[in-house]
Amino acid sequence: MQKPHPKWAVFLFGPLLHVIGFFYRSYGANRARLAEFKSNPKVAFALKMLAVLVLVGWILVWMFAADGSGSRLSDEFRRMIEGVGSTSGR
């Protein structure tokens, strides 16, 4: 037989564990739904095309930017990429 938890532990940690459990179940359900959604070939193709169109759009912005803005765009892009890989919170 399982020993019951102390009342103080249930009072202090019960609501927190219920909230964590809620978010965990929601996360799992949404991941499963997204995997099922992406398994449709038409949806997968549409998402890939959307990513390609966004990439082409940014390349066009970079190509047609003013001469002085080209280096600024490159610098911002480098800073953004470095920020993603760094563990320090700048």
N, C-alpha and C positions, 0 to 999 in steps of 0.2 A: 504494500500500500504506500502511496506517495505522501510524504509529509507536507502539510499545507504551508504556504508561504506566510511569513510574519505579516501582520496587518500593516505595520509601518512601511514595509517594502512595497506592498500592493498599493498603498496610498501614495507613496512618493513616485514610484516607477511605473505603475499601471497605466496611467494616461499617456505617458511618453511612449511606452511599448505599443499601445494601441495605435497611436499616430504613426509610429515607424512601420508597424504592420500594415496600416492602410496604404501608406505610400509605396511600400514594397509590393503589395498585391497590385496596386494600380500600375506601377512600373512594369511588372511582369506581364500584365494583361495588355498594356499598350505595346510592348515589344513584340508580343505574339501577333497582335493585330497588324502591326507594321510589317512584320515578316510575311504574313499572309498577303497583305496588300502589295508588297513588292514582288511577290512570286508571280503575279500576273505579268506576262510578257509585255503587254501594251503599256502598263504602268511603268515597268522598268525602263522601257524604251523612252517613254515621255520624260522620266526623271533624268536619264542620261542626256537627252537632247536639251533639256532645260539647263543642265550644268554646262554643256558645250556652248549654248547661246549666251549664258552669262559670261563665260570665258571670252568668247568672241567680242562681246560688248565691251568688256574691260580692255581688251587689246585695241579696239577701235578708239576708245577714249584716250588711251595712251598714245596711239599714233597721231591723233588729230589735236592733241593738247598743244598749247602754245609752247614755243621753244624753251622758255624759261621754266615751264611747268614740268617738262619731261624728267629732268633730274629730280625735281621735288617729288614727283610720283614714284620714281625709282627708290628714292630715299625712304619715303613713307612705307613702301612695300617691304623694303629690307627691314625696317624697324618693326613692322607688323610681324614678319616671319621670325625675327629674333625674339620678339615678345612671346610668340607661341611656344617656342622651344625652351625658353629660359624658365628657371624655377624661382628666380628672385622676383619679388613683387615690386616692380618699379612703379 
